[in-house]
Amino acid sequence: MDTTLATDLAPSTSTPSTDSASPVLVLTEAAVAQVKEVMATQGLDGHYLTVRVVPAGCSGLGYDLNMVKDMKEGDLLWTQDGVQIVTDKLSAKYLAGSRMDWVKTDTAAGFRFENPNAKSSCGCGSSFSA
C-alpha cells in the first residue's frame, strides 16, 4: 500500500509536498476501490476525498465524507494507492490511527470506521464520542 503524507498545505493551486510520516487515516483495499469507482463514475478525476469529523448524531460526533476539487488552507493531505485524502487539523486529532473500510452486505453498503479514539458510539453506529 502506497501512503505518503503532506501537512499544512495551501489550497490545491500549489504543488503538494510529501513527507514520509504516517497517514492520519488508512483506507482498506475495499475502501480505496470504492472511492476510485465513485470518482470514475461521477467524473471526479483530480478531486480530493475529504474526511472530517463534525458535530452529529446522538453521540456528538460523526464522519463527513466528500469529494472536493480544492483543499482549504491548512488542510492535511496524504495519498494512498492513488487516492488523495484531505482532512483538517482538528479532525486529524479524532481520526489519528483510524481505519476506513467499505462494507457491502445483502441489505446495505457503506463506509465503516474503526477509530481507536472513539470512547463510545451510538446504537446505529453513525456517531461517536471521544
matplotlib code that plots the C-alpha trace (Angstrom):
import matplotlib.pyplot as plt

x = [0.0, 1.5, 0.9, 2.5, 1.6, 1.9, 1.0, 0.0, -0.7, -2.1, -5.1, -4.7, -3.3, 0.1, 2.1, 1.8, 5.0, 5.1, 6.5, 7.2, 5.1, 2.2, -1.1, -3.9, -6.4, -5.8, -8.3, -8.7, -8.3, -12.1, -12.5, -9.8, -11.6, -15.0, -13.6, -12.0, -15.2, -17.2, -14.6, -14.7, -18.4, -19.0, -16.2, -14.3, -10.8, -8.4, -10.6, -9.7, -11.6, -12.2, -12.7, -13.7, -15.2, -18.3, -20.9, -23.5, -25.8, -26.8, -23.2, -22.0, -19.5, -19.8, -17.8, -18.3, -17.0, -17.0, -15.2, -13.8, -11.9, -9.9, -8.3, -8.6, -5.6, -4.0, -5.6, -3.5, -3.1, -1.8, -2.1, -2.9, -2.9, -3.6, -6.4, -5.7, -7.2, -7.6, -8.6, -8.3, -6.1, -8.9, -10.4, -6.9, -6.8, -10.0, -9.0, -5.4, -4.9, -8.3, -9.1, -11.9, -13.4, -16.1, -18.6, -21.3, -23.9, -27.1, -29.1, -26.7, -23.4, -21.3, -18.1, -17.3, -14.7, -12.6, -11.5, -9.3, -10.1, -13.9, -14.8, -18.4, -20.7, -24.5, -26.6, -26.9, -23.1, -23.5, -21.9, -19.3, -17.9, -14.2]
y = [0.0, 3.3, 6.0, 9.5, 12.4, 16.2, 18.7, 22.4, 22.7, 25.7, 25.2, 22.8, 25.5, 24.9, 21.7, 19.4, 18.3, 14.9, 13.6, 10.0, 10.4, 8.1, 9.0, 10.2, 7.6, 4.4, 3.1, -0.6, -2.0, -2.2, 1.5, 2.6, 0.6, 2.2, 5.7, 5.2, 3.8, 6.8, 9.1, 7.4, 7.1, 10.7, 12.2, 13.4, 12.9, 15.2, 15.6, 15.0, 12.8, 14.8, 13.0, 15.3, 14.9, 17.1, 17.5, 14.8, 12.2, 11.2, 10.6, 14.0, 13.4, 11.9, 11.5, 13.7, 12.4, 14.5, 14.8, 18.3, 20.0, 22.3, 22.0, 24.6, 26.4, 24.4, 21.1, 17.9, 15.8, 12.3, 9.9, 6.2, 4.0, 7.0, 8.5, 11.9, 12.2, 15.5, 16.5, 19.5, 19.6, 19.3, 16.3, 14.7, 14.6, 12.5, 10.4, 9.5, 5.8, 5.1, 2.7, 3.3, 0.2, -0.3, -2.9, -4.4, -6.9, -8.2, -5.4, -2.4, -0.9, 1.9, 3.1, 1.8, 3.4, 1.6, 4.5, 3.9, 7.4, 6.7, 6.2, 5.2, 5.1, 5.3, 2.2, 2.6, 3.3, 6.7, 8.8, 8.6, 10.4, 11.0]
z = [0.0, -1.1, 1.5, 1.7, 3.8, 3.4, 6.1, 6.3, 2.6, 0.8, -1.4, -4.3, -6.6, -5.0, -5.6, -2.6, -1.0, 0.7, 3.9, 5.0, 8.2, 8.8, 7.3, 9.6, 8.4, 6.4, 3.9, 3.3, -0.2, -0.5, 0.6, -2.0, -4.7, -3.8, -3.7, -7.1, -8.5, -7.3, -8.8, -12.1, -12.5, -11.4, -13.4, -10.4, -11.6, -9.8, -6.8, -3.2, -0.7, 2.4, 5.7, 8.5, 12.0, 12.5, 15.2, 14.5, 15.9, 19.4, 20.5, 19.4, 16.5, 13.1, 9.9, 6.9, 3.5, 0.4, -2.9, -3.5, -6.2, -3.9, -0.4, 2.3, 3.6, 6.5, 5.4, 5.8, 2.6, 2.1, -0.9, -0.6, -3.7, -5.9, -3.8, -2.4, 1.1, 2.9, 6.5, 8.8, 11.8, 14.3, 12.6, 12.4, 16.2, 16.2, 13.2, 14.2, 13.8, 12.3, 9.5, 7.0, 5.3, 2.6, 3.7, 1.5, 2.6, 1.0, 2.7, 3.0, 1.9, 3.3, 4.8, 8.3, 10.6, 13.2, 15.4, 18.4, 19.7, 20.0, 23.6, 22.7, 19.8, 19.3, 18.7, 15.0, 14.6, 12.8, 15.5, 18.3, 21.3, 22.1]

ax = plt.figure().add_subplot(projection="3d")
ax.plot(x, y, z, "-o")
ax.set_aspect("equal")
plt.show()
